Amino acid sequence: MGTRGRRRESERRNTRTLVIGAAAVVAVVGAGVGAYALMDSGAGPSASAASDDKPKVPSGPPSAAEVHAVADAFLAAWQSGDAAKAASYTDDATAARAALTGLAKDARLTGVKVTPGTPAGAKVPFHVTSTVSYEKKAGGPGISKPYAYDSALTAVRRESDGKVLVGWQTSVAHPELKDGDRLVTGEAGDPPIKAVDRAGGELTAKKYPSLGTVLDGLREKYGKKAGGTAGVELRVVRAAKGSEKNAVPDKTLLTLSEGTPGTVRTTISPSVQAAAEKQVAKRERASVVVLRPSTGEILGVANSSPGFNTAFQGSLAPGSTMKVITSSLLLEKGLAEVDKKHPCPKYFTYGHWKFQNDDKFQIKNGTFKASFAASCNTAFISQAPKLDDDSLTKQAQQVFGLGLDNWAIGVPSFDGSVPVQSEAQMAASLIGQGGVRMNPLNMASVAATVKSGTFHQPYLVSPDVDNRALAKASRTMSAGTVASLRELMHYTAIAGTAVKPMSGLGSDMGAKTGSAEVDGQKEPNGWFTAWRGDLASAAVVQQGGHGGDSAGPVVREMLLGGAG
């Protein structure tokens, strides 16, 4: 459950103050204008009359004729090879000139032809055709291949003089480019790889669309270690990445000459991966991960939108799935017991925020198990006064291995974040809101830790391949706490909010639902995390609504899929 309906009494008072303040500002401004007009009306030319003598600066959206004119001028100059002239038609001539010059100099695009499409308001799509030409060193024969792509520009009106220009963004030059990125043609820095699944079958983005960014990441990390030789490619070279943890890898756009790939074996299960791809393809903005709890091996990962790996690199509030970690904290501190009476009131106020349950339900004289299964927010918020500001942070780090930025799964990943917070934000963190951020990889690991009893860092490539060290938790939960968590999650799967997705999956299983409120969204993000036997999975469907209805069916199919 999320925190829908949560109220902050002090915030409401502040909001009224701000509204009143805004009205006061308007009144003052109105009074000022009136006073100016009265003072001006009796002597000399008025301010408005004086302004009539000045040329008016055009304003408002560009007209269709203006859009057409600037687009044609810009594209014609680009096609002619005059980067400086083309850049002069943009609102950032320096950046545009550098990017367009780079297309010829670094990307080695020749014979460029740019064909505009049909404008849609101020936006003009266009199609680029070119030839990528590369001459090898030492007098070797040249290589060339045709290359085409689609992009778009948007016309904007400059405020200072009303002139209509191309609003410059790096993506105008090429849709794959972000600020600081470059297109480069040459011998690839990283030799190609042949990634294979746990059974030895080749993994390709054509067969498994979600693995595109994963394969790019594997090449970047293991290309030189896997024994391959580099070919000649047109690639997107990303801006300086800093930490590997959440970086977007370089991307190959065109291969002019094939290198010799080295083989990288992964832990991916072909049957699980196929099932994951099938599930996310049915939904918008869905992401899922499947793990083996006993080892941490990643068996499958998929995203509805293959451009960004939300499953590994997303940073989203996990909603009530976070209550698994919070429950472990309350159990260890003696603030809750599975079958002991536990408060679940309609409301609980802490740090000047008034928290409530979904539909304002309450459980009178209920147990902690009943509150967990029903995802009672106030059952957790009510314990905030008894906790330190860093209690949840330490629990997540020390027991579940989260938030330390030290996972080494084989490709870039975000390892979760549970920052130290205070007052209402600390309380909100207990139910997966506030500053807590996770992704399906993190939450699948949480379910896996409950099932196995200890944290096993997830990994996609065995550490034996490169002798890297996997992250470890600094301590484990007691056997009693582990047993209690399993009972809580199992009860939720047979009598709580997770019944429908977990129906018929046997006795060795458990689950937790979650719904995370996000500002500006009509529907919350739906979360679901569960285990069954030696499988653990978590999914998020952004703007999916209740986790049991949106993400639950995705996880169910993963748990039914086995690990072939």
C-alpha positions, 0 to 999 in steps of 0.5 A: 500500500502507498501513502495515498491520503497522507496529510501534513497538517503543518504543510496545509497551514503553509500552503494556505499561507503561500496562497494568501501571500500570492494573492497579496503579491498580485494585489500589490502589483495591481496597486503599483500598476494603478498608481503608475497610471494615475501618476502618468495620466496628468503630465507628458506622454504616457508610457504606453505612447512612448513604447509605441515608438519602439519596434515591437519584438515578435512574440508567441509560437513560431508561425508555420512559415517561420518553422518551415523557413528556419528548418529548410535553412538549417538542414540545407546548410548541414547537407552542404557541409557548412557546419558553421552556417547551419549552427548560425540558425540555432540558439546555441551556435557553439554547441551545434557547430561542435556537434555537426563538425564531429559528424564529419570529423569523428563519425566520418559521415560523408555524402550527407543528405537531409530530407525534411518531413511533415512539420507538427507544430514547431517540430520538424522530423527529418531523415538523414542518409550518408556513407560512413567511410574509414581508411585503416592505418598503414595504407590498408584498404578503405571501408565504407557502408551506407548509414541512415537515421531519423531525427527531429528539430524544434523551432523556437522564438528567441525572447530577446529579438523574436528571431525564430531559430532551431532549439539546439539539443545534441539529439538533433544531430543524432537521436542517440546522443545526449550532452557530452556524447560523441559519434566516433568511427574507428577501431572499437575500443572494446572487442565484440563479445558473444554472450551466452546463457547458462546452457550455452545458447547465444544471447542477442538483442534480436531474440531478447530485446530487453538485453540490448543494454545488458549486452552493451554493458557486458561488452564494455566490461568484458570485451578486452578480457574475453579474448576477442579482437576489435572491429571497425564500428560507428559507435556512440561514445558516452560522456565521462561516466565516473562511477560504473555503478549506474552508467549507460554503456557505449553503443554500436550503431554500425559495424563496418568490419567484424571483429572476432568476439570473445565468449562471455557466459552469463547466468541467464536462463533461456526459459526464464528470459523468454517468459520475462520478455513475454510478460513485459511486452504485454504491458507499458513501463513494466520491469522484472528480475528473477534470481536464484536465492541460494546463489544470487544468480540472475536468471532473467531481466526484462523491461517494456522499454529497452532503452533504459534498464529500469530493472537494474538501474531504476531508482524508484520508491518501492512502496509497501514492499519495503515493509519486508525490511522494516518488519525485520527491523521491528522483529529484531528490536522486539517492537513486533511479533508475528502473532502478538497484538499490534496497532493498526489505527485509521490514522497516525500522526508523526513529524506533523504528517498525518498518515492513513491506510488505503481507504482509511481502514483499521484493524482492531485488536489485530496481530502484526501478521494481520497488519502485514498481510493487509499492508497496514501503513499505520502499523509501521508508522506507529513504531517510528517514535521508538526508532532512531533516524538511522535504524532503517538505513543500518538494517537495509545495509547490514542485513540486506546489503543495500545502499552501499554502492558496492554490488558487482553484478557484471554490468552497471546497476543501482544498489538501492538507497535508504538515506538517513532521514528524520521526523515524517520523512523517516516515518515515510521511509518505513513504508517505502516512501520518503527518500527510499529508492529501489528497483526490481533487482534490489527487491528481488534480492530482498525476497531472496534474502528472506528465503535463503536466510542470508544475503547473496549479492545478485550477479549476471556473470560469475565472479570466477570469470574476472576474480571480482569480489561480490558484496557481502552483508555485515551480519545475518538475521537470527533464525527466529527473525528469518522464520517470522519473515517467511511466515509473514510473507507466506500468510500474505500470499495465502490470506492477504493482498498477494492471494490472487497472484500466488494462488496455487503455487504451493506451500514454499512461497511468500510475497509482498505487494506494494503501491508507491505514490509518485507526484504528478501521477494519477496512479501509483507504481505497482510493486510485487516481490515474492519467492517460490522454492529456489526462485525469487522475483520482483516487478514494478509496473509504473503507473500500474496501480495496486501491485497485486493487480499490476506487477503480481501477475508478472511475478507469478509467471516468473515463479511458474517458469522454473529455471531451465 
